[in-house]
Amino acid sequence: MDEIARVLKSWSLAGSQTQMNDGAAPDDLARVQSKLGRRFPDEVLEFYRRTDGADALGGNIRLHPVSGGNFSVGNASASYRENRWPIPDDLVLFGDNGAGSLFGLWLPLKGVTRPIVVEV
């Protein structure tokens, strides 16, 4: 997981251009995985243990907190679907680029596959 530490360290060097939250509680991570019926990849869990969402590099990378409002990992996909966005059931949204493109993880409910990062 040294890669995650290096990414977070590089973001922190951007100073006021980056805000990172404290890490997510293990119970919150477990609750959201249960709610969504998916197991997040180890790298995603480790990232969220270190920072529960971030606004990095002047808003060019915005990562949702694990739980909370409509724009959280636990709620974002459903919120967009309710607003008629064509978000597939296997896609778990986790952030955006601050300019309208969304980021998600392709985590199928059935079958085992390597997670894929998807831009919407």
RONU-7537 format. One line per field, with one value per residue (C-alpha): residue number from 1; z, y, x. Coordinates in Angstrom, 2 decimals. Layout:
num: (NUM | ...) $
c3: (Z | ...) $
c2: (Y | ...) $
c1: (X | ...) $
This chain:
num: (1 | 2 | 3 | 4 | 5 | 6 | 7 | 8 | 9 | 10 | 11 | 12 | 13 | 14 | 15 | 16 | 17 | 18 | 19 | 20 | 21 | 22 | 23 | 24 | 25 | 26 | 27 | 28 | 29 | 30 | 31 | 32 | 33 | 34 | 35 | 36 | 37 | 38 | 39 | 40 | 41 | 42 | 43 | 44 | 45 | 46 | 47 | 48 | 49 | 50 | 51 | 52 | 53 | 54 | 55 | 56 | 57 | 58 | 59 | 60 | 61 | 62 | 63 | 64 | 65 | 66 | 67 | 68 | 69 | 70 | 71 | 72 | 73 | 74 | 75 | 76 | 77 | 78 | 79 | 80 | 81 | 82 | 83 | 84 | 85 | 86 | 87 | 88 | 89 | 90 | 91 | 92 | 93 | 94 | 95 | 96 | 97 | 98 | 99 | 100 | 101 | 102 | 103 | 104 | 105 | 106 | 107 | 108 | 109 | 110 | 111 | 112 | 113 | 114 | 115 | 116 | 117 | 118 | 119 | 120) $
c3: (0.00 | -0.28 | -3.53 | -1.63 | 0.85 | -2.03 | -3.75 | -0.56 | 0.22 | -3.27 | -2.89 | 0.47 | -1.15 | -3.18 | 0.05 | -0.01 | -3.37 | -1.58 | 1.34 | 2.71 | 5.38 | 8.29 | 7.50 | 7.46 | 10.44 | 9.84 | 10.79 | 8.11 | 5.47 | 6.47 | 6.55 | 3.05 | 1.59 | 3.13 | 1.90 | -1.66 | -1.48 | -2.65 | -1.27 | -2.16 | -3.37 | -0.67 | -2.21 | -2.02 | 1.61 | 2.48 | 0.73 | 2.65 | 5.93 | 5.32 | 3.97 | 3.88 | 0.69 | -0.71 | -2.90 | -4.56 | -6.93 | -7.01 | -7.46 | -10.40 | -8.35 | -5.94 | -4.04 | -2.15 | 1.53 | 2.25 | 3.82 | 4.26 | 1.75 | -1.89 | -2.96 | -0.90 | -2.05 | -0.37 | -2.12 | -5.27 | -7.79 | -6.62 | -6.53 | -10.13 | -11.23 | -9.54 | -11.66 | -14.83 | -15.38 | -17.13 | -14.29 | -14.55 | -11.45 | -11.37 | -11.17 | -7.75 | -8.13 | -5.88 | -7.24 | -10.13 | -11.87 | -10.89 | -14.51 | -14.97 | -15.46 | -12.79 | -11.60 | -10.50 | -9.86 | -11.90 | -9.16 | -10.47 | -8.04 | -9.59 | -10.58 | -9.73 | -11.78 | -11.32 | -10.51 | -13.32 | -12.89 | -15.18 | -16.24 | -16.93) $
c2: (0.00 | 2.28 | 3.62 | 5.04 | 6.76 | 8.28 | 9.57 | 11.13 | 12.65 | 14.20 | 15.62 | 17.11 | 18.91 | 20.90 | 22.80 | 24.76 | 23.18 | 19.93 | 19.14 | 15.61 | 14.32 | 12.10 | 8.39 | 6.52 | 4.38 | 0.62 | 0.35 | 2.90 | 0.99 | -2.29 | -0.71 | 0.79 | -2.45 | -4.31 | -1.73 | -1.97 | -5.75 | -5.54 | -6.01 | -3.12 | -3.89 | -3.80 | -0.69 | 1.21 | 0.17 | 1.24 | 4.59 | 5.30 | 4.23 | 7.04 | 9.72 | 9.64 | 11.64 | 14.45 | 17.53 | 17.35 | 19.49 | 22.44 | 20.32 | 18.30 | 15.13 | 15.00 | 11.78 | 11.26 | 10.35 | 6.79 | 7.70 | 10.74 | 12.68 | 12.05 | 12.47 | 9.68 | 6.30 | 4.68 | 6.88 | 8.50 | 5.75 | 5.49 | 9.29 | 9.64 | 6.76 | 8.47 | 11.53 | 9.40 | 9.13 | 5.82 | 4.46 | 0.64 | -1.40 | -2.76 | 0.72 | 2.24 | 5.97 | 7.36 | 10.80 | 13.23 | 15.56 | 18.79 | 19.40 | 16.95 | 13.59 | 10.97 | 8.21 | 4.79 | 1.23 | -1.59 | -4.09 | -6.73 | -8.18 | -11.62 | -13.23 | -12.38 | -9.89 | -7.47 | -4.03 | -1.51 | 2.27 | 3.82 | 7.46 | 8.53) $
c1: (0.00 | 3.02 | 1.54 | -1.43 | 0.86 | 2.84 | -0.31 | -1.65 | 1.76 | 1.96 | -1.55 | -0.64 | 2.29 | -0.26 | -1.02 | -4.26 | -5.17 | -6.01 | -8.29 | -8.36 | -10.72 | -9.73 | -9.94 | -13.24 | -14.19 | -14.02 | -17.71 | -18.66 | -16.70 | -18.36 | -21.83 | -21.51 | -20.15 | -23.08 | -25.59 | -24.24 | -23.80 | -20.19 | -16.71 | -14.44 | -10.91 | -8.24 | -6.67 | -9.97 | -10.46 | -6.92 | -7.38 | -10.59 | -8.97 | -6.47 | -8.82 | -12.62 | -12.89 | -10.79 | -10.85 | -7.46 | -5.46 | -7.81 | -10.94 | -9.61 | -9.99 | -12.93 | -13.50 | -16.75 | -16.78 | -17.89 | -21.23 | -23.42 | -25.46 | -26.34 | -22.73 | -21.20 | -19.93 | -22.93 | -25.52 | -24.12 | -24.94 | -28.56 | -28.91 | -27.80 | -30.06 | -33.02 | -32.22 | -32.28 | -28.55 | -27.70 | -25.58 | -25.38 | -26.19 | -22.62 | -21.08 | -20.29 | -19.61 | -16.90 | -15.98 | -15.66 | -13.24 | -14.99 | -16.04 | -18.92 | -17.20 | -17.93 | -15.62 | -16.78 | -15.68 | -17.18 | -18.03 | -20.46 | -22.97 | -22.48 | -19.25 | -15.71 | -13.81 | -10.98 | -12.43 | -12.23 | -12.23 | -14.85 | -15.31 | -18.90) $
